[in-house]
Amino acid sequence: QAGRHAWAYQANYAYYVLYYGAVLTFCAIVKYVWYRFDDWSYRNGDSRGSLLKRGIALTRVVGYRRFPVMLSRVTGLPASFGTLVVMGASTLFVLCVCFIPHFYYRACRGFGSPPLAVRAGLQVMALTPYLIIISGKTNFISFVTGVSYEKLNVFHQALGWGSLFLSFVHTIPFLVQPVREGGAARLKELWDGDNNYLYVNGLVALVLLFCLCFLSTRFSRSLCYEVWWHSHWVIGLAYFAILTWHVYGLLDAEQYMWGTLGFWGFQMLYRALVKTTFKPNSYAFKSKKAALNRITNGCYEIVVNIDSRYELDWMPGQHIFIRFMLGIHTLDNHPFSIMTVPEKRGETQLKLIVKPHRGLTRKLYNLID
C-alpha cells in the first residue's frame, strides 16, 4: 500500500484523465471522417441504406434532441442531450479517478503530501491542455473533429469549472492535515516556512481561476460584457503564468504547461497566417470598404464587395472573421455568418446579417445614420 500511494505514483491518475480526453477526441475524429465519407458516397450516387447508417441516424435523433431553452439558461447545462451525455460521462470519469482510490490522507504530514491533494492537483494539470486548446476561435480540436469552436465553448466552460472544483479538492487537504496535527499554529508554521511560496502562488492561481469562472457566468457576462471580454484573456494569461510557477519541478507537471503553450502558440500562428491578418494571398494587408444598412426587426447588414475570381471563395453556412478599422475593437476580429452565395465570375457581394447585442455589434449599429 505504501508503494502504491507513493508521491510519484499519483502522476498516473493525471495520465488517465489525459488519455480519456485523447480517446474522446479520437472518437470525434472517426465520426467526422465517417460523415465526410458518407457525404462523398451520397454525392457520387450511393444512396443505399444500411444497418450502420440507420444506427447512426438513430444516434442523431437522440443526440441532437434539444432541451427547452429556459432550462438551459437557468441551469447552465448544455442545450442538447448528446452534449449532456458526453459531459456527464466525462465528469463521472474524472470524479471516479479522483475519489475512488484510497487513502486520502497520510498518518502524518511528515510522511508526504496527502494523496488526494496531489492526485486532484495533477488532474487539473491534465485538464489544462484541453481547457486552453479549445478556448480559441481557431483551434486544433475543431480542425481535426469538424466541431466548430462555438459548440466546443460549452466544454471550455465545463473544463474551467471542473478545474476549479479539483483545485479546491487539491487545496483543502493541505489545510486540513496541518490543522489536524497541530491546529492553527501548525498551519501558520507551514505558511511561514521555507516552502511557503507554494501556498502563496497556489492561492493566487486559485483566486485567478475563480475569477475566470465567475466572470464567465451568464449573469456576469450580461451585466458587464465588456469587462468580461477584456479581462478574460488578461486573467487567463496571469493564471497560466502563476500555475506554471506553482507546479514547476513537481512530478514534471510543468511539461503539461509547455505542451499547452506549444499547442496554443501553433494555433495563434495558424490563425494569423492562414485564417486572418497575414493570410498570404491578394487581400492580405488590404482593407475593404463595407456598407452598413439598417434592415427590419432592429437588425442591420454589412455588405462588402468581393472579387471572387481572385480573392475570396466561400460556401453557404460558413462564417468569416472581420476586423473593423474604426478605432473600436481594432485588434480583434469578430466572426459573422455569411448570408450570400458566391458568384463564379466578376464582382459579387458578401452580405452579413447582424442582430446587435452589446459590444462591437451594438457600436457598429450606432454608427449607422
N, C-alpha and C positions, 0 to 999 in steps of 0.2 A: 504493500500500500504506500509506503513512504517513497519508494522509487516511482510509482505510478503518478503520485501527486507532487513530483519534484517541480521546482520552479520552471525549469526549461521545458518540461513536458506540456505545460499549459499552451505553448505555441501551437500545438497540434489542433486545438479547438478552433483557433483562428483559421487554420488551413481548411477545416471542414466547411466553414462559412464561405471562404473564398472559392472553394471547389463547387459548392452549391450554386453560387452565382454564375460560375463558368458553365456548369451544366445547364442552368436555366437559359443562359444566353445561347448556348449551342442548340437547344431545342427550338428557340425562336428563329435561329438561322435556318434550321432544317425546314421549319414551317414556311419561312419566307421563300426558300429555294423551291419547295414543292409548289407553292402557289404560283410562282413565276413560271415554272414548267407547265403547270396545268393551264395557265392562261395562254401560253405559247401553243400548247396542243389544241386548245379550243379554236384559236385563230387560224390554225392550219387544218381545220376541218374535222378534228377528232372530238366529236360531241357526244360520244357514247358514255353512258352512265356506268358506274361500277360500285361495288360494295364499299370500297375505300372512299370514293367521292361522296357517297351518301352518308358515310360515317362522319366525314369532315363537315358536310352540310349540317348534320345534327349538332356537332360541337359548336358550329357558328350560331345556330339558333339559340343554344343555351348560353354560350359565352358572350354573345353580343346583346343579350337581353338587358334592357336599361331599367334602373330603379327610378322611382319618382324623383323629380328634380329637387323638390323640397327636402326629401330625406337625405339626399347627398349634400345639400347645402348646410343642413342643421348638424349632421353628424360628421361631415368632412370625409365620409367614406367614398370610395370610387363609384362612379355612376353606372358602371357595367358589372354584370355578375362575373364574367371571366376575369376581369382585373381584380375583383374582390377575392376570388378563389386563389389566384396566384399570390396575392399579397398576404392572405390569411395563412396559406401553406408555408410561405417563407417566414412569416412571423413565428409560427409554431415551431419550425425547424430551429430557428435561432434561439428561441426560449428553451427548447429541449437541450440543445448543445450547452447552453449556459447553466441551467439549473439541475439537470438530471445527474451529472457527475457529482459525486460527493468525495471528500468533505469540503465545507465552505471555509472553515477557519482552522488554523493550526492551534496546537495546545498552547503555544507561546509565540509572541511576535518575533522573538529572537530566533525561532526556527525558520523564519522566512515570511514572505508576504502571504496574505490569505489567498488560497487558490481561487476562490470565487472572484475576488477583485482582479487578479491577474488575467483570469480567463475572460471576464467581461471586457477588460481594457483591450485585450488583443482582438476580441471580436469587433470592437469599434474600429480598430485599425484595418481589419478585413473588409469592413463596410465602406471605409473611406474612399478607396479607388472607385467603387460604383457610384458613391454619392457625388464625387466631383466629375466623373466622366459624363454622366447623363445630365449635368446641370446646364450644359451649353446648347445653343441652338443648332450648332453643327457638332455632332459627337460620334464617336466610333461605334457605339452600340446601335444608334439609328442607322448608320451606314451599313452594318452587316446584317441587321434584322429587318430593315424596312419599316420599323416603328418610328413614327415621327416624334420629334422632341416634345411637342405639347402633350402627347399621350404618355410619354415617359415622365413627365413632370410630376405626376401623382406618385410615382415610385421615388423620385428625388425627394419629395416631401416626406414620404414614409421612411426613407432611409435616414433622413435628418432626425425625425422623432425617435426612430429606433436607436440611433447613435446616442441621442440624449438620454434615453432610458438606460442603456447599457453603461453610459458614463456615470450615472448615479449609482448603478449597481457596482461599478468599479470603485467609486469614491467612498461609499458608506462603510464597507468593511475596514478600510484604512482608518476610519474614525471610531468605529465600534470596538475593534480589537484593543487599541491602547486604553480606551476608557474602561473596558472590562478588566484589564490587568492593573491599572493604577489610577483610574479616574481621570478627571480633567487635567490634573498635574502632569500625568504621563503623556497625555496628548500635547500639552503645551511644551513639554520637554522635546518631543519629536519635532514639533513645529519650529522650535528654535535651534534644532540640531544642525549638524553639518550638511545633511541632505535635505534641508528644508525647502530648497528650490523646487524639488519635485512636488511638494504640497502647493507652493505658490503658483508655479506655472500651470500645474494641473487645475487649480481653482480658476485661474484666468481663462484657460481653454474651455472649462465647463460653463463659465458665465457667457463667453462669446457664443458658444453653441446654443445656449438657452436663448440668447438674444436673436440669433438667426432663426430659430424655430418659432419663437413668439411673434417676431415681426412678420413672419411669413403666413400667419393665420389669416383667414378670410376677413376677420374683423379688423385686424391691424392694417391690412392692405387697403381695405375700403376707407378706413379712417385717415390714413396718411400714406397714400400710394407712392408719392414722390420720395418720401423719406425712406420707405422700404426699398424702392428701386435703386437709389443712390447708395444706400448704406449696406445693401446685401453683399455686394462684391467686396466692399472695403472690409467689413467684418469677416467675410469669408476668407480673405487673404490673411488677416490677422490670426484667425483661428487656425489656419493651416500652418502658419509660421510657429505659433506658440505650441501647437500639438507636436510638431517636429522636434522642437526643443525638449518637450516633456518626455518623449519616448526615445530620444537619441541614445543609442548604446544599450538599450534594454531589449534583450532577446531579438536583436536585429529588426526591431519594429520600425526603424527608420526606413527600411527597404520598401515598406508599403508606401511611404511618403514619396520616395524617389520614383517609384513606379508610377504613382499617381501624377507626379509632376511631369514625367515623361509623356504620358498619355495626354495630359492637359495641354502641354506645350505643342505637341504634334497637332492636336485638334485646332488650336488657335492659329497655327501656321497654315493648316489646310483651309481653314475658313478664310483667312486673309488672301491666300494665293489662288484658291480655286473658286470660292463662293462669293467673295465680296470685293474689298477695296482694290487689291493688287492682282486681280484675275488677268492673266496675260493675254488679252485679246484687244479688239479695236475700241472697246469702250472703257478700258482701264484708264483711270485718272481723268476721265471726261465727264463733265456734268451734262445733264439733260434738263430741258425745261419741261415743267409739268403744270398743267392747269387744274385748279381746284374749283369744282362746280357743285353747288347745292342741289340736292335732289329731294325726293319726298321722304316723309317719316323721320326728319331730322338727320338724315344721312347725307354724305357727300361723296363725290367721285374724284379720283386722281387719274388724270389722263396724260400719258406720256407717249410721244411719237417715237416709234422704233422702226429701224430699217432691218427687217427680219432676215434679209439676204446675207448681211454681213455681221450683225451684232448680237442678236439675241433670238433664241428659239425657246418655245415652251409648249407645254401640253395642258389641256384642261385639268383643273384640280390642283395644279402646282401653286406654290407661293414664291414670292420674291422678297429679297431684303433691299430696303431703300434707305438711303441716308439723305437727310434734308439739310442743305447748307443755308440755314436761316438763322443761325445763332441759337437755335433751340435743339438740344439733343444732337449736336453736331458730331460728336464722337460715337454715337450709337446708330446702328442700323436696325430698322423695325421691319418685321415680316408682315406682308399683306397678301391676301389671296387674290389670284388673277381671275377676272370675270370675262375675259375675251378669248377668242380662238385666233391664233396667229394666221396671217396670210402667207401664202407661199412666196409671193414676189411683191416688190415695191413697198411703199410706205404703209404702215399699219399702226394701229393704236393699241397700246397696252392700257387697259382700264381696270382700276381697282375701286371697289365699292367699300366705303368705310363708315362704320357706325361709331361716332365719337364717344369715348369714355373719358376718364381722367388721363392726364399726362399729355403725351405727344399728340394723340389723335384729337383731343379737345383743343389744344393750342393751334393746330392746323385749321380746325373748324372755325375758330375765332378769327383767323386771317382772311376768310372769305368775305368779300363785300356783300 
